């Protein structure tokens, strides 16, 4: 039987947004029952505690919701053959993984795949009026989401995206807020490239980079259906 004593942890920092990688040995718990992992910016990312090296309590800071999440895993799960996700239960996405280095690296590559790359893979590029601008906008939104700077004021960070030939429409399914980003002209890029965060507002439609950008327009649900 082969006993694996090294595992890899990858986790996104809740403070600076960087994805950090760590190698963790089972023997790191031989003389002390606690291991703390820190980001290069100084933020504590995770703590692992164990009294017997069989059961481990894990606490990690979430880059999505800002809360601390907890797991209890046995040593076979941490030093196992699969990459285990460090999930945010509120958002339903993973802030990192624990497992064999190769599988953790691959899982992170898939996680980091941008919306623009997915659009290319699915063959949507030819449907856009200005593919170059649209892909820039999609990657811009992906960066905001990674940093925790994309969401709705109601607390929902898992917005729905609808790709149309000339724009991206963002929807909050919790409160029906809508955001519109046009992507058919290079002027659209200049209008939003300085915006560091995008948060929709409850029951309002925000034309984020139209001539009315920055203004919020309240609409009833019936008016919104007609507008779409």
N, C-alpha and C positions, 0 to 999 in steps of 0.2 A: 504494500500500500504506500502511495506517495503522499507525504504530509506537506501541505503548502503552509509556509510560515510567513510569507510576504504578500501583501495586498496593496492595491493602489486606491487612493481616494482623490476624486476630483470634485470640487465644489466652487460655486460662484459666490464671490464676496458680496454680502448684503450692503456694504458701504461704498466700495469703488466699482463693483461690477466685474472685476477680473475673475477669470476662471483659473483656480489654483490646483496644482497636482501635488500629492504627497505619497511617499512610500511608507507603509506602516508594517512593522514586524510584530509578530505575536510575542516575541521576547521583550518588546518594549514595555510590557506589563509585568515583567518578572520581578522587578524591584520596587515598582510603584503601581498603584492601581488606577492611575489617571493619566491621560494624554490629551494635551490641548493643542489644537492646530490654529495657527494665525496666518493671516494674509500679510503680504509685504507692506500694506498700508497700516498695519498694526491692529486691525480688527480681528477679534476672535471668531473663527469660522465654525469650529466644532470642538466638542469635548467628548472623550470616550472614557468610561470608567468600568472597572471590573475588579472583583475580589478574588476570582478563581480562574480567570482566563478561559472560562467556558461561556458565561453569560455576560453580555456587554450592554451598558446603557449609553445611548448616543443622543447628544443634544446638538442641534445645528441651527445656525441663524439662516432665515429664509430671505433670499434676495427678492422674492415676489411680494410677500405680504408683510415683511418686516418682523414677523413673530419668530419665536423659537419653537422648533418641532422636536419631537422625541421618538426614539425607536429603542426597542429591546431586541437584540439579536444574539444568537449563539455563535460560537467561534467558527462553526462549519459554514454559516451564511457569509460571514465577513471574509474569511479566508477560503472561499469556495470557488466554483468554476464559472459562476455567472456574475454579470454586472448588476448590482442591486440599485435601483433608483432611490435618490433622496428626494422625495416628493413633497410638494406643497399641497395639502388636502384642500385648501380653498381654491387654488387656481387649477389644480390637476396637472401641473407640469413639474418637471424635475429640476432641481437646482444643482444636482451633481449625481455621482455614482460611486459605489464601492465594489471592488472586485479585481479580477486579473487585469494587468496593465493593458494588454492588447484589447480586451473587450471594453474596458472603461474608455480607452482612447477612441475606439470606434463609436461607442454610444455618444461621446461628446461631439464627435464630428457630425453625427446625424442631428444632434441637438442644435449645433451651431449653424446648420444649413439654413440659409436665409430664405425668406419668402420669395425673393427674386429668383433664386436657384430652383425652388420648387416650381415656380411658374414656368421657367424654361423647360424643366423636365417634363411638365405636363403639356407642353406645346401651346401655351397661352400667348406667347410673344407676338405671333402674327395677328392676334386679335386686337392689339393695342394700337391706338392712333400714333403714339410716339413711344416705341418700345424702350428707348434709352432712358427717357424721363420716367416712365412708369417703373422700370427696374430700379432706378435711383430712389424713387419714393418708397418702394417696397423694402429696400434695404435700410432706408432711413427709419421706417416704422419698426423694422426688426431690431435695429440698434436701440431704439427707445424701449421696446418691450424687454430686451435683455437687461437694460439698466433699471427696470422697474418704473420707467417714466411714461408709460402708456397705459391708460385705463379710463375709468369713469369716476366722477366725484362720489358716486354712490358706494364705492368700495370694490367694484368689480374690475379685475385686471385681465379678464379673459374676454376681449372684445371679438366680435365676429367681423370678418373682412368680406366685402363683396367687390370683386374686380370687374369694372366696366371699361369699355374702350378708352374713355377719356378721364377716368377718375377712380379713386378708391373710396368706398363708403364704409365707415366704421359703425358698428351697432353694439349697443349694450342691451343684452337680452333681459337684464334685471329691471331696468327702468325705462327702456325704449329711447334712450338718448341716441343721437345720430351725429356723426362727424363726416364731412366731405373734404377730400383732398384731390384737387384737380392735377392731372399728370399728362397733359397733352402739349405742353410748351415749356421751353427752358425757363421762361419767366416763373413758372410754378415752383421750380427749385429755389430760385432766389427768394421767393416769398416765405419759404418754410425752413431754409437751412439754418437759420439762427434760432429757431424754436427748440428749446431744450426739453420740453415735456408737453404731452398732449393728454388732457383729461376732459372727457365729455361732461356735460351737465344734464341733470335729470330732466326728461321731457322737453329737451331743446335740441334744435338742429344747429350745428356750428359749421359754417362754410369757412373752413380753416384757411384756405389760400386763394379764395376768390377775390374779386374787387371789394367784397364786403368782409374780407378776412378779419378775424378778431371780434366780429359782432355776433351775438347770439340771437337767433330768431326762434321765438316760441311758436309752436304749432300744435294743433290738436292732432290726435291720432288719425282722424279722417283726412285732415289737411295734409298730413305727412304722406299718407297713402297716395293722394293725388299728385303730390310733388314728385314722388318716386316714379 
